[in-house]
Amino acid sequence: MKLTIILLENFSAQDTIDLGKIWPEYSASSLRVDDAHRIYAARFNERLLGAVRVTLSGTQGALDSLRIREITRRRGVGQYLIEEVIRENPGVSSWWMADVGVEDRDAMATFMQALGFTALADGWEKR
């Protein structure tokens, strides 16, 4: 089965279980989705391997809580996820990723710079 990036609009029971493994700090009820607040996820074999929250405001997009399940890290899932989020939102010309909740800032900095983001004091931006 192929890795796919999906926009989660409704959570199945399995999605809720998988999101609990990805983001144990969030309850399912706190994961709000609407036109401005989105959740994109990487799905493989009917399971979510990673996800990112996206907030859109005009031509600006904010990414937060990017997390890939530990067992799947360093295989390109996060890169594919972020690249697809950017591709699926062509009207956004400025992206921001906050460093809030980042487990390993040095690893995240290397990852974000590989995606073309520039490091700032409290996150990364891409224009």
C-alpha positions in Angstrom: 0.0 0.0 0.0 1.2 3.5 -0.8 1.8 6.3 1.7 -0.8 9.0 1.1 -1.3 12.5 2.6 -4.9 13.2 3.5 -6.8 16.2 4.9 -8.7 14.9 7.9 -12.2 16.3 8.0 -13.9 13.5 10.0 -12.1 11.2 12.3 -12.9 7.5 12.1 -12.5 5.4 15.3 -9.1 4.2 14.1 -8.1 7.8 13.2 -8.9 8.8 16.8 -6.8 6.0 18.2 -3.9 6.8 15.8 -4.0 10.6 16.6 -3.9 9.6 20.3 -0.6 7.8 19.6 0.8 10.7 17.5 -0.4 13.5 19.9 -1.0 12.0 23.4 -1.2 15.6 24.8 -4.4 16.4 22.8 -7.8 15.0 23.4 -9.9 14.1 20.3 -12.4 16.9 21.2 -9.6 19.5 21.1 -8.7 18.8 17.5 -10.9 21.4 15.8 -11.1 21.3 12.0 -12.8 23.9 9.7 -11.8 26.0 6.7 -9.1 27.8 8.6 -7.9 25.0 11.0 -6.9 21.8 9.3 -5.2 18.5 10.1 -3.2 16.8 7.5 -2.0 13.3 8.1 0.2 10.6 6.5 -1.7 7.3 6.1 -0.2 3.9 5.3 -2.0 0.6 5.5 -5.1 2.3 7.0 -3.1 3.8 9.9 -2.0 7.3 10.5 1.8 7.6 10.8 2.1 11.3 11.4 0.2 14.6 11.3 0.5 18.3 11.4 -2.0 21.0 12.3 -2.4 23.9 9.8 -3.9 27.3 10.4 -4.7 29.4 7.3 -5.2 33.1 7.2 -5.3 34.7 3.7 -1.8 34.2 2.2 -0.3 33.0 5.4 -0.1 29.5 6.8 1.0 28.4 10.2 2.1 24.8 10.9 2.3 23.3 14.4 2.5 20.0 16.2 4.3 18.2 13.4 4.8 14.8 14.8 5.7 11.5 13.1 5.3 8.2 15.1 8.8 7.3 16.4 8.8 3.9 14.7 8.4 5.6 11.3 10.8 8.5 11.7 13.8 9.2 9.3 12.0 7.6 6.3 10.8 10.7 4.6 7.2 10.8 6.0 7.5 14.2 7.5 9.1 15.7 4.4 6.4 14.3 2.2 3.7 15.5 4.6 5.0 19.1 4.7 5.6 19.2 0.9 2.1 18.0 0.2 0.6 20.5 2.7 2.4 23.3 0.9 1.4 22.0 -2.6 -2.2 21.6 -1.6 -2.4 25.3 -0.5 -1.0 27.2 -3.5 -2.6 30.5 -2.3 -0.3 30.5 0.7 2.9 32.5 0.1 4.3 32.6 3.6 4.6 29.6 5.9 5.5 29.6 9.6 6.4 26.6 11.8 6.5 27.4 15.5 9.0 25.5 17.7 6.5 25.0 20.5 6.4 21.4 21.5 9.4 20.4 19.4 11.0 17.3 20.9 14.5 17.9 19.5 15.1 21.4 18.3 18.4 20.7 16.6 16.9 17.8 14.6 13.9 19.9 13.7 16.1 22.8 12.6 18.0 20.5 10.2 14.7 19.1 8.9 13.1 22.5 8.4 16.1 23.9 6.7 16.2 20.9 4.3 12.6 21.9 3.4 13.7 25.5 2.6 12.6 27.1 5.8 14.7 29.8 7.5 15.4 29.6 11.3 14.1 32.4 13.5 14.2 32.8 17.3 11.0 30.9 17.9 10.4 28.9 14.8 11.0 28.7 11.0 9.6 30.5 8.1 9.3 30.0 4.3 8.4 32.7 1.8 
